[in-house]
């Protein structure tokens, strides 16, 4: 059955959004107690005098993100539907729907573990617009224009805001690194460009943008950001309930030998660990052997048919 499309609606600021934030955040705090360290009203409904979709965004910072999963049923009792990470690494996302209809949303709840760079991004963007009326009004006008252009396409609406959001974050000095599942057209393009440039230099080894792994549910594809710039890529493949493979790890040329490769690996390892994997396997090129050794990997059997025999099988227990 085809999923009903969400209507994109942008309306003038409403004071009632404060009340909704207070009521919903209070109920969730009472439910989860000390697991929650701090709660923020984020998104456009938390900024005076700009237009917004009439959906209150609530961000809750928790001590341990894995513990949030145990509250899914209780969150449902409060009227929320759980959607897991929903594209953003380390997030737990919930949506609350109006009693007037299943496609009318009242609130979005975003849980992040303390230290997740997404928390800093949300707060920097919100606070930047609160302190700069000109930027806030530009954002308001952009959203109104996008809602008119894409009234039935929430994905295009979101993508249309992306460049503006990254510009504001850059101006605010956001430079942290983070992994994101490849989603937008630009992310896919950068993902392919980096992999092809860094991993397929041999003209006899052609890069395939239509490779079956790109649409295989066992393979997850991530881009590695520094601030608003994509500087790396990694493919993570599910092998079985305990094993995962890291493939096609690449850092953009001018960012090599600056610690970003190790940073990417550590963040990917956190993803694997949070998903319950016990062992990471990979095929290391000879020139990358010492890099993986420094990051805790050792030689370990990982036999796969038709794989490059010059690579060295390596692994790491979580």
Legacy VTK file of the C-alpha trace (Angstrom):
# vtk DataFile Version 3.0
C-alpha trace
ASCII
DATASET POLYDATA
POINTS 318 float
0.000 0.000 0.000
1.366 3.416 -0.959
2.321 5.612 1.985
0.188 8.722 2.325
2.285 11.797 1.602
2.689 14.410 4.306
1.372 17.835 3.400
3.951 20.586 3.876
2.344 23.471 5.729
4.124 26.565 7.059
2.230 28.921 9.365
2.848 32.067 11.420
4.393 31.721 14.895
1.953 30.585 17.608
2.358 31.046 21.350
0.642 27.687 21.917
3.831 25.957 20.746
5.471 26.887 24.061
2.633 25.178 25.920
2.896 22.037 23.809
6.659 21.913 24.403
6.218 22.279 28.170
3.460 19.650 28.415
5.161 17.064 26.226
8.627 17.496 27.726
7.185 17.282 31.256
5.384 14.018 30.447
8.498 12.466 28.926
10.704 13.614 31.807
8.295 12.019 34.277
8.432 8.818 32.238
12.223 8.528 31.904
13.464 10.334 34.986
17.216 10.667 35.462
18.044 9.076 32.107
17.346 12.549 30.684
19.945 15.207 31.485
18.495 18.226 29.658
15.584 19.123 27.343
15.547 21.750 24.575
12.872 23.300 22.372
14.535 23.225 18.946
13.476 23.957 15.400
11.500 26.915 14.115
8.671 26.578 16.640
11.269 27.550 19.252
12.091 30.834 17.485
9.810 33.870 17.831
8.433 35.702 14.813
9.315 33.207 12.083
7.032 30.861 10.215
7.214 27.142 10.878
5.569 23.829 10.241
3.085 23.480 13.154
5.037 20.592 14.686
6.961 21.164 17.927
10.495 19.717 17.923
11.790 18.547 21.291
15.397 17.450 21.815
16.259 15.377 24.875
19.861 14.636 25.832
20.273 11.323 27.669
23.044 9.517 29.514
22.800 6.322 27.422
20.989 6.314 24.066
20.581 2.510 24.060
18.356 2.721 27.146
15.783 4.798 25.261
14.689 1.721 23.284
13.274 0.156 26.440
10.739 3.012 26.643
9.211 2.539 23.181
5.990 0.975 24.474
5.601 3.618 27.175
6.209 6.373 24.634
3.457 4.831 22.518
1.151 5.132 25.523
1.855 8.890 25.415
0.796 8.927 21.768
4.212 8.622 20.097
5.333 6.347 17.276
8.955 5.143 17.431
11.076 5.286 14.255
14.555 4.361 15.520
17.474 6.450 14.245
15.546 7.636 11.179
18.685 8.545 9.159
20.652 10.359 11.872
23.392 8.342 13.582
22.834 7.842 17.299
19.374 9.408 17.357
16.088 7.945 18.606
13.158 9.600 16.862
9.471 9.669 17.802
6.470 11.403 16.232
3.180 12.286 17.934
0.067 12.509 15.814
-3.068 14.565 16.301
-6.344 12.925 17.280
-7.755 14.605 14.149
-5.833 12.302 11.842
-2.861 9.957 11.533
-1.115 12.248 9.043
-1.352 15.369 11.229
1.686 15.687 13.472
1.824 17.517 16.789
5.394 16.929 17.956
8.698 15.339 16.997
10.971 14.068 19.753
14.703 13.593 19.162
16.822 11.743 21.743
20.617 12.037 21.593
23.342 10.819 23.910
25.411 13.533 25.587
28.316 14.486 23.321
26.593 13.694 20.020
27.551 16.509 17.585
23.953 16.690 16.351
23.061 18.312 19.689
25.529 21.129 19.099
24.270 21.573 15.538
20.652 21.971 16.608
21.474 24.467 19.340
23.919 26.504 17.248
21.406 26.846 14.429
18.533 27.785 16.722
20.558 30.273 18.762
22.091 31.823 15.630
18.633 32.638 14.276
17.405 33.908 17.638
20.329 36.355 17.761
20.157 37.415 14.089
16.741 38.653 12.964
17.858 39.113 9.353
18.923 35.463 9.034
15.768 34.345 10.848
13.530 36.206 8.400
15.488 34.841 5.424
14.945 31.335 6.765
11.249 32.040 7.305
10.858 33.262 3.722
12.803 30.276 2.369
10.534 27.809 4.155
7.404 29.566 2.959
8.715 29.465 -0.613
9.655 25.778 -0.364
6.265 24.875 1.115
4.565 26.546 -1.845
6.887 24.808 -4.309
6.716 21.331 -2.715
3.355 21.174 -0.888
3.268 17.367 -1.034
6.970 16.491 -0.900
8.479 16.784 2.585
11.803 15.345 1.391
12.280 18.066 -1.251
11.273 20.644 1.343
13.989 19.410 3.723
16.634 19.238 1.004
15.765 22.792 -0.037
16.661 24.032 3.457
19.933 22.131 3.680
22.259 24.658 1.999
20.934 27.534 4.131
21.310 25.521 7.345
24.906 24.604 6.514
25.714 28.256 5.725
24.417 29.343 9.133
26.352 26.605 10.923
29.545 27.526 9.079
29.097 31.171 10.066
28.545 30.030 13.666
31.863 28.145 13.611
30.607 24.563 13.648
33.500 22.272 12.634
32.870 18.966 14.420
33.010 15.650 12.589
30.112 13.218 12.295
28.806 10.371 10.167
25.453 10.494 8.375
23.649 7.896 6.318
23.736 8.927 2.679
20.362 10.472 1.891
20.363 13.582 -0.305
21.420 13.798 -3.957
24.458 15.863 -2.938
25.514 13.291 -0.339
25.286 10.492 -2.895
27.288 12.517 -5.401
30.038 13.308 -2.878
30.024 9.688 -1.689
30.712 8.483 -5.225
33.277 11.194 -6.003
35.351 10.466 -2.886
35.254 6.684 -3.303
36.129 6.825 -6.982
38.960 9.345 -6.510
40.566 7.667 -3.502
39.930 3.946 -4.017
39.728 3.414 -7.774
42.882 5.081 -9.068
43.846 2.074 -11.165
42.269 2.620 -14.631
41.744 -1.140 -14.923
39.541 -1.084 -11.817
36.431 0.816 -12.873
34.130 2.365 -10.284
30.490 1.294 -10.620
27.874 3.825 -9.465
25.208 1.174 -10.025
26.871 -1.580 -7.963
24.259 -3.905 -6.349
25.598 -3.152 -2.851
24.311 0.423 -3.161
20.727 -0.846 -2.982
21.284 -3.891 -0.799
19.589 -3.685 2.609
22.573 -5.415 4.250
24.817 -2.500 3.259
24.640 0.918 4.892
26.411 3.862 3.292
27.702 6.845 5.260
29.333 10.162 4.473
31.764 11.714 6.947
31.260 15.405 7.620
33.556 18.050 9.043
31.215 20.913 9.805
29.158 21.259 6.640
31.752 19.680 4.329
31.813 16.012 3.315
35.381 14.722 3.641
35.025 10.944 3.771
32.917 7.846 3.180
32.418 4.334 4.529
30.265 1.315 3.683
29.148 -0.940 6.560
27.871 -4.409 5.650
25.875 -6.726 7.906
27.369 -10.237 7.714
25.444 -11.944 10.507
24.099 -11.110 13.962
27.613 -10.802 15.403
29.819 -9.770 12.475
29.990 -6.644 10.345
32.341 -5.638 7.533
33.832 -2.184 6.992
34.339 -1.537 3.281
35.545 1.223 0.962
36.781 3.540 3.702
38.008 6.771 2.139
39.143 10.228 3.220
39.351 13.106 0.752
42.911 13.793 -0.415
43.664 17.081 1.345
42.258 15.756 4.638
44.518 12.697 4.783
47.232 12.270 7.430
45.425 14.673 9.767
43.709 12.164 12.056
40.383 12.161 10.240
40.722 8.526 9.128
41.047 7.335 12.725
38.168 9.610 13.714
35.953 8.099 11.008
36.877 4.558 12.088
36.090 5.256 15.757
32.693 6.719 14.902
31.902 3.753 12.642
32.923 1.386 15.450
30.444 3.108 17.774
27.718 2.516 15.199
28.635 -1.181 14.998
28.780 -1.551 18.771
25.438 0.200 19.295
23.861 -2.195 16.791
25.101 -5.164 18.822
27.944 -6.411 16.624
30.833 -8.205 18.344
33.377 -8.341 15.515
34.459 -6.001 12.703
36.176 -7.489 9.642
37.844 -5.733 6.721
40.276 -6.139 3.841
43.218 -3.753 4.272
45.322 -2.575 1.368
49.016 -3.169 2.093
49.716 0.555 2.347
46.927 0.884 4.954
48.062 -2.026 7.128
49.906 0.104 9.695
46.981 2.539 9.879
44.636 -0.255 10.930
47.215 -1.691 13.341
47.388 1.697 15.078
43.611 1.634 15.382
43.530 -1.720 17.137
43.053 -4.117 14.213
45.019 -7.337 13.802
45.325 -9.985 11.107
42.214 -12.142 11.139
40.686 -14.565 8.642
38.054 -12.980 6.401
37.866 -15.159 3.322
35.668 -13.932 0.502
35.556 -15.262 -3.032
36.856 -13.086 -5.865
38.428 -10.553 -3.518
41.760 -8.822 -4.091
44.418 -11.291 -2.964
46.887 -8.467 -2.304
44.754 -7.147 0.555
45.344 -8.277 4.127
42.418 -9.686 6.121
42.066 -7.876 9.450
39.559 -7.607 12.252
38.780 -6.146 15.644
36.686 -7.489 18.508
34.309 -5.000 20.071
LINES 1 319
318 0 1 2 3 4 5 6 7 8 9 10 11 12 13 14 15 16 17 18 19 20 21 22 23 24 25 26 27 28 29 30 31 32 33 34 35 36 37 38 39 40 41 42 43 44 45 46 47 48 49 50 51 52 53 54 55 56 57 58 59 60 61 62 63 64 65 66 67 68 69 70 71 72 73 74 75 76 77 78 79 80 81 82 83 84 85 86 87 88 89 90 91 92 93 94 95 96 97 98 99 100 101 102 103 104 105 106 107 108 109 110 111 112 113 114 115 116 117 118 119 120 121 122 123 124 125 126 127 128 129 130 131 132 133 134 135 136 137 138 139 140 141 142 143 144 145 146 147 148 149 150 151 152 153 154 155 156 157 158 159 160 161 162 163 164 165 166 167 168 169 170 171 172 173 174 175 176 177 178 179 180 181 182 183 184 185 186 187 188 189 190 191 192 193 194 195 196 197 198 199 200 201 202 203 204 205 206 207 208 209 210 211 212 213 214 215 216 217 218 219 220 221 222 223 224 225 226 227 228 229 230 231 232 233 234 235 236 237 238 239 240 241 242 243 244 245 246 247 248 249 250 251 252 253 254 255 256 257 258 259 260 261 262 263 264 265 266 267 268 269 270 271 272 273 274 275 276 277 278 279 280 281 282 283 284 285 286 287 288 289 290 291 292 293 294 295 296 297 298 299 300 301 302 303 304 305 306 307 308 309 310 311 312 313 314 315 316 317
